[in-house]
């Protein structure tokens, strides 16, 4: 996991386990780095962008700094997935 405080880019890699039913949760500082929102991009272990039907990003209602990542394609089981969180201008 890497975070660049100069440009607000958050880069994390995790191994997807389809047997775990809870989402992956990322903490990001809305106040300091994402006041205008964020764009989330995901890649598989080969560096290919995931398709929109392979994952869902949910902004948690009661936790403004948390993003839930729901992988919806069980074919990604066991793969390292990369998530980039980029600030909107």
C-alpha positions, -999 to +999 in steps of 0.1 A: +000+000+000+013+034-010+000+069-005+015+100-021+007+130+001+019+154-026-008+144-052-033+124-031-029+091-051-036+060-030-024+027-044-031-006-028-028-042-038-048-071-022-054-107-030-091-114-037-106-143-018-141-151-030-148-172+001-148-140+022-182-123+020-173-090+036-160-062+014-125-047+013-126-013+031-102+015+023-098+046+045-092+078+026-091+114+040-120+132+023-113+164+042-076+167+032-071+149-001-105+142-017-127+173-010-141+172-045-145+134-046-124+107-060-121+084-090-114+047-083-096+025-109-089-012-105-065-036-122-060-073-122-026-090-116-017-086-152-022-048-152-054-049-172-083-026-161-112-044-144-145-040-162-174-021-145-193-054-140-164-070-121-165-047-091-185-021-072-173+008-051-196+019-023-192+051-003-203+041+032-231+064+043-221+068+080-183+066+073-174+094+048-138+084+048-144+047+040-148+031+005-161-004+003-148-025-026-171-054-036-156-078-062-185-092-082-165-116-105-155-148-086-132-156-115-108-131-099-104-154-069-068-157-059-056-128-080-037-098-067-059-068-075-047-032-075-069-003-066-060+034-073-079+062-056-073+095-075-085+129-064-110+148-085-101+183-094 
